[in-house]
Amino acid sequence: MGLLGAASGLAAGLSYALFIFGFKNTSASGKPQTTLTIAFYSFYLILLLITDMDQAARAITSNDIGWFLILGVLGAGISFMVYVNGIQWTAPTTASMVAMVEPVTASLFGFCLSGII
């Protein structure tokens, strides 16, 4: 795994925890949809700076575009709608613990799709 892998994992966990606590506090004083829109748009702009546009264009025109759309709708769209509604009823600590299961399930799903498991 190495030091870089461990540091990246810790940084990802810290970022995720900060997002959850920040989102919970922002949701109490404003609309969760507005907060998520700003967060996603900011993340989109950051990713746009480091994206290989040729590779992104090839992904859009590939035969796997249906899988991209399904994973986007199920993985981001529906799950975040459930998350936004559910976070209003849970404490930030509970929400952060439950949300930490997401990377594990995403990894297992990826392994299952790739045929490793």
C-alpha positions as CSV (number, residue, x, y, z in Angstrom):
1,M,0.0,0.0,0.0
2,G,2.7,2.5,0.8
3,L,2.9,5.8,2.5
4,L,1.2,7.7,-0.3
5,G,-1.7,5.2,-0.4
6,A,-2.2,5.5,3.4
7,A,-2.0,9.3,3.3
8,S,-4.4,9.5,0.4
9,G,-6.9,7.3,2.2
10,L,-6.7,9.4,5.4
11,A,-7.0,12.6,3.4
12,A,-10.1,11.2,1.6
13,G,-11.7,10.2,4.9
14,L,-11.0,13.6,6.4
15,S,-12.4,15.4,3.4
16,Y,-15.5,13.2,3.5
17,A,-16.0,13.9,7.2
18,L,-15.6,17.6,6.7
19,F,-18.1,17.5,3.9
20,I,-20.7,15.6,6.0
21,F,-20.4,18.0,9.0
22,G,-20.3,21.0,6.8
23,F,-23.3,19.8,4.8
24,K,-25.3,19.0,8.0
25,N,-24.6,22.5,9.4
26,T,-25.4,24.2,6.1
27,S,-28.6,22.2,5.7
28,A,-29.8,23.5,9.1
29,S,-29.6,27.1,7.9
30,G,-30.4,26.8,4.2
31,K,-31.7,24.5,1.5
32,P,-29.7,21.2,1.1
33,Q,-30.3,21.2,-2.7
34,T,-28.6,24.6,-3.0
35,T,-25.7,23.5,-0.9
36,L,-25.2,20.3,-3.0
37,T,-25.5,22.3,-6.3
38,I,-22.7,24.6,-5.2
39,A,-20.6,21.7,-3.9
40,F,-21.0,19.7,-7.1
41,Y,-20.4,22.7,-9.4
42,S,-17.2,23.6,-7.5
43,F,-16.0,20.0,-7.7
44,Y,-16.9,19.9,-11.4
45,L,-14.7,23.0,-12.1
46,I,-11.8,21.5,-10.2
47,L,-12.1,18.3,-12.1
48,L,-12.4,20.1,-15.4
49,L,-8.9,21.5,-14.8
50,I,-7.3,18.1,-14.5
51,T,-9.4,16.0,-17.0
52,D,-7.9,14.6,-20.2
53,M,-10.5,15.9,-22.6
54,D,-9.6,13.4,-25.4
55,Q,-10.2,10.5,-23.0
56,A,-13.5,12.1,-21.8
57,A,-14.6,12.4,-25.4
58,R,-13.8,8.7,-26.1
59,A,-15.8,7.7,-23.0
60,I,-18.9,9.6,-24.2
61,T,-18.7,7.9,-27.6
62,S,-17.9,4.4,-26.3
63,N,-20.3,1.5,-26.3
64,D,-20.3,1.7,-22.5
65,I,-22.1,5.0,-22.3
66,G,-25.2,3.2,-20.9
67,W,-23.2,1.9,-17.9
68,F,-21.8,5.4,-17.3
69,L,-25.4,6.8,-17.2
70,I,-26.8,4.0,-15.0
71,L,-23.9,4.4,-12.5
72,G,-24.4,8.2,-12.5
73,V,-28.1,8.1,-12.0
74,L,-28.0,5.3,-9.4
75,G,-24.7,6.1,-7.7
76,A,-25.0,9.9,-7.6
77,G,-28.6,10.9,-8.4
78,I,-30.9,8.7,-6.4
79,S,-28.4,8.0,-3.6
80,F,-27.9,11.7,-3.0
81,M,-31.7,12.4,-3.0
82,V,-32.0,9.7,-0.3
83,Y,-29.0,11.2,1.5
84,V,-30.4,14.7,1.5
85,N,-33.7,13.6,2.9
86,G,-32.1,11.3,5.4
87,I,-29.6,13.7,6.8
88,Q,-32.3,16.0,8.1
89,W,-33.3,13.2,10.5
90,T,-29.9,12.0,11.7
91,A,-27.1,13.4,13.8
92,P,-23.8,14.3,12.0
93,T,-21.9,11.6,13.8
94,T,-24.3,8.9,12.8
95,A,-24.5,10.2,9.2
96,S,-20.7,10.3,8.9
97,M,-20.4,6.7,10.2
98,V,-23.0,5.4,7.8
99,A,-21.5,7.4,4.9
100,M,-18.1,5.8,5.5
101,V,-19.6,2.5,4.3
102,E,-19.9,4.0,0.8
103,P,-16.2,3.6,-0.3
104,V,-16.3,0.0,0.9
105,T,-19.4,-0.9,-1.0
106,A,-18.2,1.0,-4.1
107,S,-14.9,-1.0,-4.0
108,L,-16.8,-4.3,-3.7
109,F,-19.1,-3.3,-6.5
110,G,-16.2,-2.5,-8.7
111,F,-14.5,-5.8,-7.9
112,C,-17.7,-7.6,-8.7
113,L,-18.1,-5.8,-12.0
114,S,-14.5,-6.5,-13.0
115,G,-14.9,-10.2,-12.2
116,I,-12.3,-10.3,-9.4
117,I,-14.8,-11.5,-6.8
